[in-house]
């Protein structure tokens, strides 16, 4: 099975990545499997200066998921480049660096700092994190703000580094935001970030999280994520999508691929199963083979095809089943 895929100008040997924020820069997962086996490691969103994040408690379990209010805690770009990025390069991992900022100039500074760095395969521009203290920082809730940030990053970044806009589902029409980002120069999209949520502790009768609200992730949000991937694929079929949101198995990943994702990120699942990314990869390859696909690329966006078109993309035995 040819599991290779492309995200803009970036070619990956397989379509399974980590999700930003769930494994820092990959060191924690490396004790369970070689992170170089994945398509790429997506780092936790980095900012220009060290950031302590939001007050504790920061996490709470929810039905079929979890809610977190970490608040983009991190070491800042200088420490990240010197330590985390160097470690990833040393271990042969392809690296997607997630960047975040409180204003456009901070995103630009980060993009310039990472421009041309040989260890950076792609930039994921996190304009959609709901965990920050000010909701005004969620640029992805506004088309003009999103366009401004993405355009500035695209101009500042190395032309060889794809720039993906990470979008929020907390909008009326995600395709409206996606089009604005595409017009500004986005090479693709990461769909989706967590949904803004809240938990009330019924013993204390107060918010369970120190930051009051947080980002909901896990299987509970998967149908929302698949819907967003489907809609953006329909609206902008020429741009690649990195899909994420509640992926726990190969069949979960297959839903995203059929909806139009060229690759997927596995995030919350690693808290219970640190080897989930490599397991999902193996399960996805098996699921594709069982359904008659000759390659991953043949399955990307397959769900959008008509019945006759589906038959032409499958191996003979599976084609008959698809036609029926």
ABEGO torsion letter per residue (X at the ends): XBABBBBEABBBABABBBBBGAAEAGAAAAAABBAAABABBBBBBBBABBBAEBBOBABBBBBGEBBBBAGGBBAEAAAAAAAAAAAAAAAGBBBBBBBBBABAAAAAAAAAAABGBAABABBBBBAABAABABAAABAAABAAAAAAAAAAAAAABBAABBBBBBBBABBABAAAAAAAAAAAGBAEBBOBBBBBBBBBBAAAGBBABAAGBBBBBEAAAAAAAAAAAAAAAAABAABBBBBBGGBABAAAAAAAAAAGBABBBBBAAAAABAAAAAAAAAAAAAAAAAAGBABAAAABGAAABBAAAAAAABBAAAAAAAAX
